Amino acid sequence: MDTVALGIFLTAAVGLLGSPGPAIAALIAVGRARGLVGGLPYFLGLQLGLATAAGITAAGLFSLLAAFPSALRVMTIAATVYLIYLAYKIASSPVGETAQASNGAHASPAAGFLLGVTNPKAYLAFASLLASYTVIKGSAQQDTLTKWFLLVVVMIVVDIVWLYVGAFLRGLMMSPNSERVLNVTLGLTVLIAAGLAFV
């Protein structure tokens, strides 16, 4: 194993996968709405979706998918529609005591999986990372499998940190008006992240 290439690969992976985007904005919002434990089902669904997307990319199937622009367009539309729905649910979510009892369907494992597996920008990030920095020399298959595994580990670590950030915001004592402003701000953040990622 090339330790220098491994270090560069991990640094690039943390930078690409840990920088704010639609999935991270969604994780912060879900952590804020549901807390760390309550947000775990969404987190797990998202990780499964992203791991599937990384696996599809590692298997070379994303190149096949990219040959059909209509397929990418459908994925983009599906992810964008979901993010618009999520932004609305976050911005309009209850505040005060009612917020603690809310159990929005937008935080389901299926919703997380949908976002992870239909995010075209995630596929492009995976393709870029998997095509660079040979970690295992002499075996392309082992190199790809190792990098896929490392990507999954990096995603789990950085995403749980962002979910915790959202949970931390949930724990802050705020007035109902401040909570409403925060909810609307998080909703707008999801919309902006979606706009930057999918247009």
ABEGO torsion letter per residue (X at the ends): XBAAAAAAAAAAAAAAAABBBAAAAAAAAAAAAAEAAAAAAAAAAAAAAAAAAAAAAAAGAAAAAAABAAAAAAAAAAAAAAAAAAAAAAAABBBEAAAAABABAAABAAAAAAAAAABAAAAAAAAAAAABGBABBGBAAAAAAAAAAAAAAAAAAAAAAAAAAAAAAAABBBBAAAAAAAAAAAAAAAAAAAAAAAX
